[in-house]
Amino acid sequence: MGKKVKTSVALDKDLLSWIEEMVKRKRFASRTHAIEYSLQRLREQEKEELHITPKA
């Protein structure tokens, strides 16, 4: 992955609690890791869906 750029986001309290619990359990190294991982997975899924969806 390329150079990191600092930004801020507003998250639902429940979602942030889940992320913090996953970091505590060592599922993710940090909040940043959790968010990057999730966005990478979403990007991959979106790419797959764009290629699989039949054209009208």
N, C-alpha and C positions, 0 to 999 in steps of 0.2 A: 504494500500500500504506500501511497505517496506521503508527502509532508502533511502533517496535521495542522488544521486551522481551528483555533479556539472559537466557539460559538456558544450560545445559550438556547435552551429550549424549555418550554413549560410542559410538564407532564402531569397526568392525572395522579392524584395521591396514591391510589391503589397500585398503579403501574410502577411508580417509583418505589413503593414498598416492596413489590415483587422483585424489582431489579436489585435493590439493596439486600434482600434475602438471598438471592442467587449469588451475589458477590460474597456474602458472609459464608455461604456453603461452598465457596470456591468453584462454582459453575463458571463464573466469569472473573477475570482478574480485577475489573473495575467497572464503574458505570459506563465509561467510555467504551470498554470492550463489549459490554452487553448491547449497547445501542449500535455500535458498528457491526457487530455480528448479525443483529436483527435486520438492519438495513441491507447488508450484503445478501442475506437470505431472501429478502423481499425483492431485491433487484434481480437476483437469479431466477426467482419464480416468475417475475414479470416478463423477463426475456423469454423464458420457456413458453409462457402463455401466448406471447406475441407470435412465436414461430409455429405453435400448434394450432391456433385458432384458424379455422377455414376462412378464406377470403370470400366476401359476398359478391 
